[in-house]
C-alpha cells in the first residue's frame, strides 16, 4: 500500500496559524498545555515569567519601584534640600511688623487717633519743649525747643527748616516765656494754625496741635514744678 502524498510547503512557509518549532520546544503542545503567548516570550524564545521586566538595552536604567507614601521627606516652601526653619525661631523680616520704639511716654493724634511715642521726655528740661511731627514729609520726627527764640520757615537760615512751598521763608517763631512757649506768626502767606484755628500769637499748652503748611506737630513739655 502506497503512502499518501501530502502537499509540500515551500521552505520557510508554514500553514496559517502555525509557527515553527523552536529548539527545546515541544510541538504540538500536550493536551491542556497552551503555548506561550508572543508577549510572554523573550527574544531567545524562553518563556517570560509574569511580572518579570524585559531585558533593557545596555546603559538604560530599570524602572524604579514606587515608594510607599511617607518614605520620602516632604518639602513645603523654600528650596528642596535646605532645612526648614521652625516657625517662630527667627524674628520676622524688618518692615513686616513695625515695632514702635521703647518709650514710657506717648501722644495721641487728636485727628487720627494714632499713638506716637515720645522719646527723651523724662530728660527734658522744664524750660524746654518738644514738637512731635505727626503729619507731613517728616512724620515721626521730634524737634527740640531749647532756646529763647526758635524760628520756623522755608529759609535755609531758619532754626526749623520746613521744605514745603506752602510755608513762607519766615513763617513763625516759638518764643520762650516764664510759663512755657508762645507761638507767633511772623507775616506768613498761608497762616499759622493751633487747634485748627488761625492765630497771630498764642500761648501753647501741653498737647497743642500746631499746623504750619503741610506739617502738623504736637507740642509737648514736662509739667513744671509748683
Backbone as a chain_set.jsonl record, in Angstrom:
{"seq": "XXXXXXXXXXXXXXXXXXXXXXXXXXXXXXXXXXXXXXXXXXXXXXXXXXXXXXXXXXXXXXXXXXXXXXXXXXXXXXXXXXXXXXXXXXXXXXXXXXXXXXXXXXXXXXXXXXXXXXXXXXXXXXXXXXXXXXXXXXXXXXXXXXXXXXXXXXXXXXXXXXXXXXXXXXXXXXXXXXXXXXXXXXXXXXXXXXXXXXXXXXXXXXXXXXXXXXXXXXXXXXXXXX", "coords": {"N": [[0.863, -1.192, 0.0], [0.644, 2.037, -0.942], [2.061, 5.059, 0.39], [0.265, 8.059, 1.314], [0.326, 11.062, -0.617], [1.413, 14.181, 0.527], [0.816, 17.632, 0.428], [3.56, 19.626, -0.347], [5.228, 22.126, 1.562], [6.595, 25.201, 0.781], [10.013, 25.974, 1.488], [10.498, 27.575, 4.635], [7.878, 28.44, 4.834], [4.759, 28.116, 6.505], [1.752, 26.476, 7.55], [-1.202, 28.516, 7.929], [-1.432, 30.193, 10.983], [0.28, 28.445, 12.231], [3.38, 28.104, 13.843], [6.932, 27.892, 13.555], [8.739, 25.255, 15.135], [10.606, 25.919, 17.994], [13.992, 25.464, 19.072], [14.256, 23.061, 21.639], [11.603, 23.255, 22.298], [8.451, 21.764, 22.659], [6.363, 20.407, 20.219], [3.413, 19.411, 18.632], [1.919, 21.228, 21.422], [1.245, 19.47, 24.486], [-1.934, 18.071, 25.356], [-4.128, 20.304, 26.905], [-2.107, 21.999, 27.546], [-0.979, 25.198, 26.939], [0.507, 27.087, 24.407], [3.128, 29.445, 24.904], [2.232, 32.873, 24.927], [2.932, 35.345, 22.411], [3.775, 37.758, 23.648], [4.82, 36.844, 25.955], [7.214, 35.767, 25.52], [10.724, 35.917, 25.263], [13.405, 37.428, 23.393], [15.027, 35.275, 22.855], [13.343, 33.153, 22.847], [12.748, 31.88, 25.232], [10.325, 31.311, 27.752], [8.732, 34.018, 29.475], [8.456, 35.011, 32.814], [5.518, 36.005, 34.664], [5.265, 39.442, 35.445], [7.947, 39.801, 35.326], [10.654, 41.916, 34.357], [11.312, 42.973, 31.063], [14.333, 42.431, 29.163], [16.685, 45.13, 29.325], [18.064, 47.677, 27.23], [21.632, 48.126, 26.914], [23.07, 50.157, 29.385], [20.744, 51.526, 30.014], [18.396, 52.623, 32.53], [16.759, 50.675, 34.938], [13.222, 50.641, 35.605], [12.041, 52.433, 38.467], [10.868, 51.133, 41.513], [7.714, 51.919, 42.975], [7.643, 54.197, 45.736], [6.652, 53.743, 49.126], [4.049, 55.766, 50.586], [5.13, 58.485, 52.457], [7.685, 57.578, 52.839], [9.592, 59.177, 51.711], [11.124, 62.36, 52.423], [9.114, 65.297, 52.77], [8.827, 68.532, 51.3], [7.807, 71.716, 51.943], [7.484, 74.709, 50.592], [10.242, 77.096, 50.347], [13.539, 75.9, 49.473], [14.182, 72.768, 48.089], [15.998, 70.393, 49.924], [17.161, 72.178, 51.632], [17.223, 72.884, 55.118], [14.182, 73.206, 56.897], [13.019, 76.058, 58.587], [11.905, 76.254, 61.842], [8.73, 77.587, 62.733], [8.685, 80.763, 64.16], [11.25, 80.649, 65.168], [13.017, 82.5, 64.23], [13.223, 86.105, 64.134], [10.644, 88.17, 62.582], [11.044, 89.502, 59.211], [12.536, 92.727, 58.695], [10.363, 95.456, 58.726], [8.04, 93.998, 58.284], [6.465, 93.795, 60.579], [6.111, 96.581, 62.081], [7.739, 97.832, 64.904], [7.114, 99.908, 67.556], [9.351, 102.363, 68.919], [10.914, 101.862, 72.122], [9.417, 103.421, 74.811], [8.349, 105.394, 77.556], [6.469, 107.267, 77.307], [3.84, 108.633, 75.354], [1.907, 110.128, 72.709], [-1.34, 111.046, 71.539], [-2.668, 111.451, 68.387], [-4.887, 113.999, 67.849], [-6.602, 114.107, 65.671], [-6.448, 111.79, 64.07], [-6.221, 109.72, 65.856], [-3.989, 108.159, 66.091], [-1.218, 106.711, 67.83], [1.725, 108.096, 69.042], [4.99, 107.509, 69.988], [7.007, 109.193, 72.417], [10.204, 110.208, 72.742], [12.757, 110.776, 75.168], [11.431, 112.521, 76.865], [11.484, 112.406, 79.623], [14.044, 113.252, 80.255], [13.962, 115.845, 79.529], [14.449, 119.315, 79.976], [12.776, 121.521, 82.267], [12.353, 124.005, 81.195], [12.416, 123.617, 78.51], [10.998, 122.268, 75.422], [9.187, 119.966, 73.253], [8.504, 119.305, 69.807], [6.488, 117.117, 68.182], [6.334, 115.665, 65.137], [3.508, 114.754, 63.448], [2.266, 114.593, 61.041], [3.005, 115.011, 57.607], [5.954, 115.577, 55.501], [8.084, 114.868, 57.228], [7.093, 113.077, 59.14], [6.967, 111.662, 62.356], [9.338, 112.671, 63.265], [11.114, 114.419, 65.877], [11.371, 117.576, 67.334], [13.463, 119.669, 69.079], [12.872, 122.29, 71.293], [14.84, 124.511, 72.648], [15.901, 126.982, 73.057], [15.659, 130.573, 73.562], [14.33, 131.834, 71.426], [12.969, 130.322, 68.618], [13.106, 130.044, 65.268], [10.922, 129.471, 62.441], [10.543, 128.309, 59.123], [10.816, 128.411, 55.472], [13.245, 129.272, 54.759], [16.748, 128.661, 54.422], [18.153, 129.58, 56.584], [16.523, 129.391, 58.769], [15.726, 128.234, 62.068], [14.135, 125.959, 62.326], [13.753, 124.259, 59.559], [11.385, 123.944, 57.106], [10.617, 122.181, 54.4], [8.592, 123.043, 52.222], [6.379, 124.299, 49.842], [4.191, 125.724, 50.624], [4.889, 126.936, 52.91], [6.095, 129.914, 54.297], [9.151, 131.834, 53.859], [10.006, 133.146, 56.176], [8.176, 132.188, 58.506], [7.026, 131.646, 61.143], [7.544, 131.816, 64.762], [8.794, 130.352, 67.768], [8.603, 131.382, 71.041], [10.192, 131.556, 74.117], [8.678, 131.699, 77.317], [7.983, 132.7, 80.773], [6.155, 130.757, 81.61], [6.158, 128.792, 79.686], [5.96, 128.249, 76.267], [5.396, 130.514, 73.588], [3.678, 130.819, 70.539], [4.134, 132.531, 67.568], [2.953, 134.089, 64.655], [4.807, 135.277, 61.902], [4.11, 137.001, 59.794], [3.331, 135.278, 57.716], [2.315, 133.853, 54.511], [0.31, 131.914, 54.21], [-0.584, 131.476, 56.757], [-0.692, 130.492, 60.289], [-1.642, 127.797, 62.364], [-3.349, 126.737, 65.279], [-4.822, 124.198, 67.022], [-6.506, 123.996, 64.863], [-7.253, 126.572, 64.441], [-6.802, 129.781, 63.056], [-4.099, 131.769, 63.95], [-2.508, 134.672, 65.423], [-0.817, 135.096, 67.574], [-0.169, 133.003, 70.326], [-0.288, 131.442, 73.519], [1.119, 128.368, 74.144], [-0.247, 125.257, 75.141], [0.271, 122.116, 76.853], [0.288, 119.426, 74.611], [-0.854, 120.782, 72.501], [-2.083, 121.225, 69.17], [-0.311, 122.003, 66.396], [-0.159, 123.559, 63.25], [1.686, 124.16, 60.393], [1.866, 124.995, 57.181], [2.103, 121.981, 55.388], [2.819, 120.548, 57.551], [2.038, 119.0, 60.558], [2.186, 119.276, 64.013], [2.678, 118.178, 67.386], [2.741, 119.797, 70.415], [4.846, 119.36, 73.175], [5.724, 119.301, 76.61], [7.448, 119.019, 79.745], [5.662, 118.757, 82.819], [5.696, 121.602, 84.884], [7.366, 122.33, 87.967], [5.642, 123.192, 90.965]], "CA": [[0.0, 0.0, 0.0], [1.498, 3.231, -1.091], [1.777, 6.151, 1.344], [-0.382, 9.204, 0.655], [1.152, 12.22, -0.933], [0.999, 15.408, 1.197], [1.35, 18.813, -0.27], [4.811, 20.125, 0.205], [5.285, 23.566, 1.839], [7.876, 25.798, 0.405], [10.886, 26.21, 2.658], [10.265, 28.83, 5.358], [6.459, 28.764, 4.919], [4.038, 27.19, 7.363], [0.296, 26.723, 7.453], [-1.683, 29.7, 8.636], [-1.611, 29.999, 12.417], [1.287, 27.525, 12.767], [4.693, 28.699, 13.968], [7.986, 26.876, 13.581], [9.122, 24.749, 16.446], [11.88, 26.438, 18.436], [14.819, 24.44, 19.727], [13.888, 22.791, 23.022], [10.161, 23.453, 22.497], [7.659, 20.641, 22.178], [5.315, 20.773, 19.253], [2.459, 20.377, 19.192], [1.864, 21.134, 22.88], [0.381, 18.414, 25.013], [-3.329, 18.477, 25.566], [-4.285, 21.109, 28.126], [-0.974, 22.92, 27.669], [-1.048, 26.275, 25.963], [1.802, 27.641, 24.026], [3.294, 30.803, 25.446], [1.826, 33.968, 24.051], [4.113, 36.052, 21.878], [4.312, 38.782, 24.55], [5.426, 36.18, 27.1], [8.469, 35.194, 25.082], [11.833, 36.844, 25.081], [13.979, 37.348, 22.052], [15.623, 33.965, 22.662], [12.325, 32.128, 22.812], [12.441, 31.343, 26.557], [9.106, 31.942, 28.298], [8.969, 35.078, 30.459], [7.572, 34.909, 33.967], [4.629, 37.156, 34.85], [5.82, 40.489, 36.3], [9.386, 39.958, 35.091], [10.976, 43.022, 33.478], [12.015, 42.566, 29.849], [15.737, 42.886, 29.154], [16.865, 46.534, 28.995], [19.277, 47.973, 26.453], [22.808, 48.414, 27.732], [23.193, 51.538, 29.85], [19.468, 52.118, 30.426], [18.067, 52.455, 33.932], [15.492, 49.956, 35.151], [12.206, 51.483, 36.261], [12.074, 52.437, 39.915], [9.645, 50.671, 42.174], [7.072, 53.026, 43.693], [7.957, 54.309, 47.147], [5.454, 53.886, 49.978], [3.787, 57.15, 50.994], [5.772, 58.848, 53.712], [9.065, 57.11, 52.907], [10.461, 60.262, 51.269], [10.814, 63.621, 53.116], [8.329, 66.266, 52.012], [9.288, 69.914, 51.438], [6.745, 72.684, 51.692], [8.085, 76.038, 50.546], [11.693, 77.144, 50.4], [14.276, 75.151, 48.464], [14.344, 71.39, 48.492], [17.349, 70.098, 50.372], [17.519, 73.104, 52.694], [16.412, 72.602, 56.303], [13.077, 74.114, 57.133], [13.173, 76.795, 59.834], [10.654, 76.186, 62.605], [8.018, 78.852, 62.847], [8.936, 81.494, 65.389], [12.626, 80.546, 65.626], [13.708, 83.72, 63.819], [12.315, 87.262, 64.126], [10.127, 88.495, 61.249], [11.896, 90.448, 58.494], [12.327, 94.134, 59.02], [9.307, 96.104, 57.97], [6.808, 93.227, 58.209], [5.674, 94.161, 61.741], [6.825, 97.701, 62.698], [7.706, 97.868, 66.359], [7.384, 101.276, 67.997], [10.49, 102.451, 69.832], [10.57, 101.755, 73.529], [9.236, 104.731, 75.424], [7.345, 105.399, 78.618], [5.53, 108.344, 77.018], [3.287, 108.647, 74.0], [0.86, 111.117, 72.49], [-2.394, 110.605, 70.636], [-3.045, 112.452, 67.391], [-6.3, 114.316, 68.097], [-7.407, 113.994, 64.452], [-6.453, 110.424, 63.533], [-6.213, 108.735, 66.93], [-2.744, 107.394, 66.099], [-0.372, 106.879, 69.009], [3.109, 108.385, 68.682], [5.871, 107.501, 71.157], [7.805, 110.405, 72.648], [11.493, 109.86, 73.331], [13.528, 111.811, 75.848], [10.623, 113.493, 77.615], [11.898, 112.393, 81.027], [15.287, 114.01, 80.411], [13.74, 117.208, 79.039], [14.462, 120.371, 80.986], [11.461, 122.146, 82.465], [12.248, 125.208, 80.367], [12.445, 123.217, 77.103], [9.79, 121.602, 74.923], [9.345, 119.142, 72.055], [7.482, 119.262, 68.766], [6.437, 115.783, 67.573], [5.692, 115.779, 63.824], [2.569, 113.641, 63.265], [1.791, 114.57, 59.659], [3.86, 115.779, 56.719], [7.112, 114.846, 54.973], [8.971, 114.393, 58.288], [6.273, 112.474, 60.194], [7.726, 110.845, 63.291], [10.488, 113.414, 63.778], [10.932, 115.204, 67.098], [12.143, 118.815, 67.25], [13.695, 120.206, 70.414], [12.828, 123.744, 71.506], [15.69, 124.688, 73.829], [16.444, 128.343, 73.092], [14.62, 131.567, 73.848], [13.56, 132.068, 70.204], [13.199, 129.303, 67.59], [12.422, 130.492, 64.054], [10.392, 128.419, 61.571], [10.272, 128.796, 57.775], [11.425, 127.728, 54.335], [14.584, 129.82, 54.568], [17.811, 127.802, 54.964], [18.656, 130.149, 57.831], [15.554, 129.186, 59.844], [16.104, 127.196, 63.037], [13.377, 124.778, 61.895], [13.554, 124.396, 58.122], [10.285, 123.131, 56.6], [10.725, 122.182, 52.94], [7.217, 122.968, 51.712], [6.115, 125.551, 49.133], [3.12, 126.473, 51.3], [5.496, 127.571, 54.081], [6.833, 131.132, 53.961], [10.557, 131.788, 54.247], [9.968, 133.498, 57.603], [6.767, 131.861, 58.724], [6.588, 131.811, 62.538], [8.606, 131.609, 65.735], [8.438, 129.938, 69.13], [9.272, 132.279, 71.987], [10.112, 131.038, 75.486], [8.074, 132.591, 78.315], [8.123, 132.12, 82.118], [5.248, 129.617, 81.81], [6.259, 127.799, 78.627], [6.308, 128.795, 74.955], [4.392, 131.238, 72.832], [3.845, 130.696, 69.091], [3.75, 133.786, 66.939], [3.085, 134.155, 63.206], [5.672, 136.403, 61.544], [3.712, 137.547, 58.499], [3.311, 134.222, 56.694], [1.306, 133.997, 53.467], [-0.793, 130.962, 54.388], [-1.058, 131.481, 58.13], [-0.273, 129.513, 61.296], [-2.866, 127.289, 62.992], [-3.286, 125.98, 66.526], [-6.142, 123.572, 67.228], [-7.234, 124.302, 63.632], [-7.673, 127.973, 64.451], [-5.781, 130.702, 62.578], [-3.657, 132.587, 65.09], [-1.405, 135.616, 65.287], [0.074, 134.787, 68.68], [-0.909, 132.227, 71.327], [0.48, 130.67, 74.496], [0.869, 126.953, 73.869], [-0.458, 124.339, 76.256], [0.787, 120.778, 76.579], [-0.569, 118.669, 73.707], [-1.456, 121.646, 71.483], [-1.922, 120.788, 67.779], [0.223, 123.126, 65.631], [-0.022, 123.268, 61.826], [2.368, 125.147, 59.559], [1.909, 124.358, 55.869], [1.678, 120.581, 55.418], [3.361, 119.92, 58.753], [1.265, 119.056, 61.794], [3.064, 118.942, 65.128], [2.096, 118.199, 68.724], [3.622, 120.464, 71.368], [4.986, 118.59, 74.411], [6.689, 119.771, 77.589], [7.29, 118.411, 81.066], [4.948, 119.612, 83.777], [6.612, 122.407, 85.693], [7.185, 122.201, 89.412], [4.858, 124.285, 91.541]], "C": [[0.884, 1.221, 0.0], [1.084, 4.302, -0.104], [1.178, 7.332, 0.616], [0.6, 10.334, 0.421], [0.58, 13.45, -0.244], [1.578, 16.595, 0.465], [2.582, 19.321, 0.439], [4.734, 21.643, 0.394], [6.626, 24.098, 1.4], [8.712, 26.033, 1.637], [10.582, 27.573, 3.284], [8.813, 29.199, 5.445], [5.759, 27.674, 5.707], [2.568, 27.478, 7.212], [-0.101, 27.894, 8.319], [-1.943, 29.354, 10.094], [-0.593, 29.081, 13.027], [2.638, 28.22, 12.747], [5.738, 27.604, 13.978], [8.329, 26.485, 14.996], [10.505, 25.277, 16.782], [12.688, 25.322, 19.08], [14.431, 24.294, 21.18], [12.413, 22.919, 23.288], [9.421, 22.263, 21.905], [6.585, 21.14, 21.236], [4.679, 19.512, 18.714], [2.422, 20.27, 20.701], [0.932, 20.02, 23.295], [-1.009, 18.973, 25.254], [-3.449, 19.2, 26.899], [-3.157, 22.076, 28.352], [-1.041, 23.945, 26.56], [0.347, 26.772, 25.664], [1.933, 29.048, 24.556], [2.899, 31.852, 24.427], [3.057, 34.707, 23.57], [4.68, 37.048, 22.853], [4.927, 38.184, 25.812], [6.747, 35.538, 26.734], [9.518, 36.294, 24.973], [12.398, 36.66, 23.696], [14.573, 35.981, 21.789], [14.626, 32.844, 22.655], [11.983, 31.568, 24.165], [11.214, 32.032, 27.11], [9.466, 32.92, 29.398], [7.966, 34.942, 31.592], [6.747, 36.183, 34.108], [5.241, 38.151, 35.829], [7.304, 40.689, 36.106], [9.641, 41.078, 34.095], [11.68, 42.504, 32.234], [13.44, 43.074, 29.881], [15.839, 44.315, 28.647], [18.103, 46.708, 28.131], [20.418, 48.357, 27.366], [22.857, 49.9, 28.099], [21.887, 52.163, 30.292], [19.206, 51.8, 31.883], [16.781, 51.669, 34.069], [14.489, 50.86, 35.829], [12.256, 51.325, 37.764], [10.754, 51.937, 40.474], [9.021, 51.825, 42.927], [7.393, 52.987, 45.174], [6.679, 54.398, 47.966], [5.289, 55.332, 50.418], [4.417, 57.399, 52.353], [7.203, 58.381, 53.813], [10.047, 58.186, 52.492], [10.113, 61.533, 52.024], [10.076, 64.578, 52.207], [8.85, 67.664, 52.307], [8.144, 70.837, 51.055], [7.353, 74.071, 51.747], [9.593, 75.947, 50.649], [12.304, 76.334, 49.278], [14.481, 73.741, 48.958], [15.79, 71.117, 48.831], [17.816, 71.032, 51.462], [16.647, 72.818, 53.906], [15.332, 73.651, 56.477], [13.245, 74.762, 58.498], [11.868, 76.717, 60.602], [10.041, 77.557, 62.76], [8.324, 79.482, 64.191], [10.368, 81.42, 65.874], [13.439, 81.776, 65.276], [12.739, 84.887, 63.873], [11.819, 87.547, 62.728], [11.028, 89.494, 60.558], [11.535, 91.876, 58.821], [11.249, 94.729, 58.137], [8.017, 95.326, 57.925], [5.885, 93.553, 59.372], [6.389, 95.313, 62.441], [6.642, 97.698, 64.204], [8.005, 99.284, 66.797], [8.572, 101.3, 68.937], [10.033, 102.418, 71.276], [10.497, 103.153, 74.144], [8.171, 104.617, 76.488], [6.305, 106.479, 78.391], [5.053, 108.236, 75.578], [2.212, 109.716, 73.936], [-0.128, 110.547, 71.487], [-2.72, 111.748, 69.686], [-4.531, 112.764, 67.566], [-7.19, 114.142, 66.875], [-7.519, 112.562, 63.943], [-6.526, 109.358, 64.612], [-4.949, 107.905, 66.984], [-1.921, 107.739, 67.338], [1.075, 107.061, 68.549], [3.959, 108.369, 69.95], [6.687, 108.781, 71.227], [9.069, 109.99, 73.384], [12.083, 111.071, 74.055], [12.713, 112.8, 76.655], [11.044, 113.55, 79.08], [13.155, 113.23, 81.252], [15.146, 115.459, 79.96], [13.768, 118.201, 80.201], [13.08, 121.014, 81.093], [11.265, 123.359, 81.573], [12.267, 124.899, 78.871], [11.131, 122.545, 76.718], [10.14, 120.796, 73.674], [8.194, 119.388, 71.104], [7.567, 117.881, 68.118], [5.656, 115.902, 66.27], [4.815, 114.544, 63.607], [2.037, 113.563, 61.844], [2.683, 115.472, 58.823], [5.061, 114.971, 56.286], [8.018, 114.262, 56.042], [8.19, 113.769, 59.436], [7.114, 111.528, 61.04], [8.919, 111.562, 63.879], [10.109, 114.166, 65.048], [11.891, 116.388, 67.059], [12.24, 119.406, 68.649], [13.639, 121.728, 70.391], [13.603, 124.022, 72.788], [16.391, 126.04, 73.862], [15.301, 129.327, 73.293], [13.751, 131.842, 72.634], [13.972, 131.004, 69.184], [12.398, 129.715, 66.366], [12.042, 129.295, 63.174], [10.151, 129.017, 60.197], [10.955, 127.951, 56.714], [12.804, 128.29, 54.023], [15.625, 128.855, 55.129], [18.368, 128.316, 56.282], [17.704, 129.954, 58.995], [16.058, 128.094, 60.782], [15.399, 125.873, 62.721], [13.046, 124.979, 60.428], [12.477, 123.414, 57.674], [10.265, 123.253, 55.081], [9.345, 121.959, 52.332], [6.894, 124.32, 51.083], [5.005, 126.357, 49.791], [3.62, 127.156, 52.568], [6.286, 128.782, 53.616], [8.279, 131.022, 54.44], [10.722, 132.151, 55.718], [8.519, 133.366, 58.048], [6.302, 132.159, 60.152], [7.795, 131.64, 63.449], [8.022, 131.187, 67.079], [9.274, 130.779, 70.093], [9.08, 131.724, 73.394], [9.566, 132.108, 76.415], [8.265, 131.965, 79.701], [7.258, 130.878, 82.327], [5.372, 128.543, 80.734], [6.752, 128.409, 77.326], [5.096, 129.459, 74.33], [4.707, 131.034, 71.356], [3.311, 131.957, 68.44], [3.976, 133.692, 65.432], [3.886, 135.41, 62.855], [5.378, 136.898, 60.129], [3.706, 136.498, 57.394], [2.185, 134.456, 55.694], [0.087, 133.124, 53.732], [-1.237, 130.795, 55.83], [-0.512, 130.34, 58.974], [-1.506, 129.105, 62.088], [-2.521, 126.524, 64.268], [-4.692, 125.495, 66.828], [-7.087, 123.935, 66.075], [-7.784, 125.736, 63.588], [-6.511, 128.845, 63.983], [-5.387, 131.636, 63.718], [-2.626, 133.62, 64.624], [-0.352, 135.331, 66.347], [-0.739, 134.056, 69.742], [0.072, 131.517, 72.251], [0.116, 129.192, 74.318], [0.689, 126.169, 75.161], [0.04, 122.951, 75.852], [-0.203, 119.989, 75.717], [-1.218, 119.504, 72.628], [-1.103, 121.143, 70.085], [-1.539, 122.002, 66.936], [0.339, 122.701, 64.17], [0.593, 124.46, 61.115], [2.569, 124.498, 58.194], [1.359, 122.945, 55.943], [2.106, 119.858, 56.683], [2.407, 120.119, 59.93], [2.131, 118.527, 62.915], [2.299, 119.043, 66.433], [3.138, 118.78, 69.673], [3.627, 119.67, 72.677], [6.031, 119.236, 75.314], [6.423, 119.084, 78.923], [6.479, 119.337, 81.957], [5.944, 120.344, 84.672], [6.293, 122.233, 87.172], [6.448, 123.409, 89.95], [5.766, 125.233, 92.307]], "O": [[1.757, 1.388, 0.851], [-0.098, 4.445, 0.209], [1.512, 7.598, -0.539], [1.564, 10.523, 1.163], [-0.604, 13.747, -0.4], [2.696, 16.55, -0.048], [2.625, 19.427, 1.665], [4.247, 22.362, -0.479], [7.665, 23.483, 1.641], [8.175, 26.268, 2.719], [10.43, 28.578, 2.589], [8.499, 30.203, 6.083], [6.09, 26.492, 5.611], [2.171, 28.57, 6.805], [0.561, 28.223, 9.303], [-2.59, 28.354, 10.403], [-0.58, 28.929, 14.249], [3.003, 28.852, 11.756], [5.44, 26.48, 14.382], [8.222, 27.282, 15.928], [11.451, 25.13, 16.008], [12.123, 24.347, 19.576], [14.29, 25.292, 21.888], [11.99, 22.709, 24.425], [9.721, 21.813, 20.799], [5.981, 22.188, 21.461], [5.414, 18.59, 18.358], [2.879, 19.255, 21.227], [-0.016, 19.665, 22.594], [-1.215, 20.183, 25.342], [-2.917, 18.739, 27.909], [-3.23, 22.902, 29.262], [-1.148, 23.599, 25.384], [1.219, 26.861, 26.528], [0.941, 29.771, 24.647], [3.19, 31.739, 23.236], [4.096, 34.703, 24.229], [5.897, 37.213, 22.929], [5.485, 38.904, 26.64], [7.341, 34.836, 27.552], [9.219, 37.439, 24.635], [11.921, 35.831, 22.921], [14.631, 35.548, 20.638], [15.004, 31.686, 22.476], [11.003, 30.831, 24.272], [11.075, 33.245, 26.948], [10.398, 32.683, 30.166], [6.768, 34.778, 31.357], [7.18, 37.275, 33.741], [5.685, 37.769, 36.911], [7.878, 41.632, 36.65], [8.931, 41.189, 33.096], [12.572, 41.664, 32.348], [13.728, 44.057, 30.563], [15.182, 44.687, 27.674], [19.079, 45.972, 28.28], [20.197, 48.857, 28.469], [22.706, 50.774, 27.246], [21.904, 53.237, 30.893], [19.731, 50.821, 32.414], [15.803, 51.966, 33.383], [14.88, 51.766, 36.565], [12.483, 50.231, 38.28], [9.677, 52.271, 39.979], [9.751, 52.65, 43.476], [7.418, 51.926, 45.797], [5.724, 55.054, 47.552], [6.275, 56.044, 50.604], [4.25, 56.608, 53.282], [7.893, 58.735, 54.768], [11.217, 58.13, 52.87], [8.933, 61.791, 52.26], [10.37, 64.667, 51.015], [9.267, 67.953, 53.428], [7.588, 70.735, 49.961], [7.699, 74.559, 52.822], [10.158, 74.905, 50.982], [11.667, 76.104, 48.25], [14.9, 73.524, 50.095], [16.7, 71.548, 48.122], [18.779, 70.719, 52.161], [15.457, 72.54, 53.755], [15.552, 74.837, 56.232], [13.58, 74.082, 59.467], [10.82, 77.078, 60.066], [10.743, 78.559, 62.9], [8.237, 78.83, 65.232], [10.705, 82.045, 66.88], [14.434, 82.074, 65.937], [11.539, 84.69, 63.678], [12.499, 87.204, 61.761], [11.715, 90.265, 61.229], [10.399, 92.194, 59.173], [11.242, 94.514, 56.925], [6.98, 95.888, 57.573], [4.666, 93.59, 59.204], [7.208, 95.06, 63.325], [5.526, 97.577, 64.709], [9.055, 99.822, 66.446], [8.781, 100.345, 69.685], [8.941, 102.871, 71.62], [11.419, 103.957, 74.001], [7.216, 103.853, 76.355], [5.364, 106.611, 79.173], [5.792, 107.794, 74.698], [1.678, 110.153, 74.956], [0.212, 109.675, 70.688], [-3.011, 112.865, 70.114], [-5.358, 111.862, 67.439], [-8.408, 114.038, 67.014], [-8.569, 112.162, 63.44], [-6.858, 108.208, 64.321], [-4.832, 107.026, 67.838], [-1.92, 108.87, 67.823], [1.585, 106.267, 67.759], [3.69, 109.124, 70.885], [7.015, 109.374, 70.2], [9.013, 109.485, 74.505], [11.935, 112.215, 73.625], [13.244, 113.821, 77.092], [10.974, 114.605, 79.71], [13.318, 113.845, 82.306], [16.115, 116.218, 80.005], [13.191, 117.96, 81.261], [12.317, 121.041, 80.128], [10.134, 123.705, 81.233], [12.148, 125.809, 78.05], [10.272, 122.287, 77.562], [11.23, 120.922, 73.116], [7.064, 119.645, 71.52], [8.606, 117.518, 67.566], [4.463, 116.204, 66.283], [5.316, 113.42, 63.584], [1.417, 112.566, 61.475], [3.072, 116.556, 59.259], [5.187, 113.804, 56.654], [8.669, 113.247, 55.794], [8.582, 113.915, 60.594], [7.87, 110.707, 60.52], [9.468, 111.119, 64.888], [8.945, 114.503, 65.267], [13.079, 116.223, 66.785], [11.229, 119.618, 69.319], [14.287, 122.37, 69.565], [13.094, 123.8, 73.886], [17.357, 126.227, 74.601], [14.128, 128.963, 73.206], [12.55, 132.065, 72.782], [15.157, 130.806, 68.919], [11.168, 129.738, 66.402], [12.719, 128.267, 63.156], [9.612, 130.119, 60.096], [11.58, 126.93, 57.003], [13.464, 127.814, 53.099], [15.417, 128.284, 56.199], [18.993, 127.558, 57.023], [18.043, 130.319, 60.121], [16.727, 127.153, 60.355], [15.994, 124.802, 62.836], [12.167, 125.77, 60.086], [12.626, 122.203, 57.837], [9.934, 124.309, 54.542], [8.978, 120.839, 51.977], [7.104, 125.363, 51.702], [4.887, 127.557, 49.542], [2.867, 127.874, 53.227], [7.056, 128.698, 52.658], [8.592, 130.217, 55.317], [11.504, 131.517, 56.427], [7.742, 134.318, 57.972], [5.3, 132.845, 60.349], [8.905, 131.361, 62.997], [6.929, 131.597, 67.469], [10.495, 130.868, 69.964], [7.956, 131.453, 73.817], [9.939, 133.277, 76.32], [8.672, 130.807, 79.793], [7.601, 130.027, 83.148], [4.753, 127.486, 80.853], [7.824, 129.012, 77.279], [3.953, 129.039, 74.511], [5.872, 131.071, 70.959], [2.194, 132.397, 68.715], [5.042, 133.275, 64.979], [3.673, 136.474, 63.437], [6.298, 137.179, 59.361], [4.043, 136.806, 56.251], [1.222, 135.165, 55.984], [-1.045, 133.55, 53.502], [-2.175, 130.046, 56.102], [0.044, 129.368, 58.464], [-2.324, 129.951, 62.447], [-1.546, 125.776, 64.327], [-5.635, 126.283, 66.883], [-8.283, 124.15, 66.27], [-8.668, 126.053, 62.792], [-5.38, 128.683, 64.442], [-6.249, 132.224, 64.371], [-1.974, 133.463, 63.592], [0.846, 135.324, 66.066], [-1.872, 134.441, 70.03], [1.125, 131.05, 71.819], [-1.059, 128.826, 74.342], [1.391, 126.398, 76.146], [0.208, 122.655, 74.67], [-1.385, 119.893, 76.048], [-2.064, 118.993, 71.894], [0.017, 120.695, 69.837], [-2.338, 122.925, 66.774], [0.863, 121.629, 63.869], [0.114, 125.59, 61.207], [3.352, 123.558, 58.062], [0.28, 122.722, 56.493], [1.789, 118.682, 56.866], [2.021, 121.241, 60.256], [2.739, 117.464, 62.794], [1.399, 119.868, 66.583], [4.274, 118.31, 69.727], [2.573, 119.346, 73.223], [7.087, 119.664, 74.849], [5.311, 118.628, 79.191], [6.594, 120.559, 81.861], [6.914, 119.758, 85.152], [5.148, 122.024, 87.574], [6.611, 124.521, 89.447], [5.294, 126.222, 92.868]]}, "num_chains": 1, "name": "protein.A"}
